[in-house]
Amino acid sequence: MTDEEFLRALESCTLPESEFGHHAHVRAGYLYLKKFDFAEALDRIRRSIRAYATHHGKPDRYHETITVAYLALIQQCIFERGDAGGWTAFALRNPELFNPELLGQFYERDVLESKMARRVFLLPRSKPKTRECH
């Protein structure tokens, strides 16, 4: 599926649920950041994920802190290492974005699991461990 087809399927809520796991969320963030500045990319990914979750009967699945934090990490990787010329190369160059424990470097588990973190973006309370996109 091309990048344009992927975003169209996401935005029209026709992307199968089995194909919208974490990897696809990161891909959407990357593609929006390639097209738009951070604020617009954030607005678009918020709307897309919320609409998709609602369409599939799971409106409570959207998580604001995870969405904003990951989009910021994706943008940091793009600025530090470049966009790699496309999604596939970017994903290969930035495997840490697919580590399920990545946000654990910045947040305590109970914070990420809180209702507040789902509703509003929370800054990390403790100093994050040093990390760079490699």
Summary of the structure (lengths in Angstrom):
residues: 134
radius of gyration: 14.5
end to end distance: 26.6
largest distance: 39.9
contacts: 353
relative contact order: 0.13
helix: 66%
strand: 0%
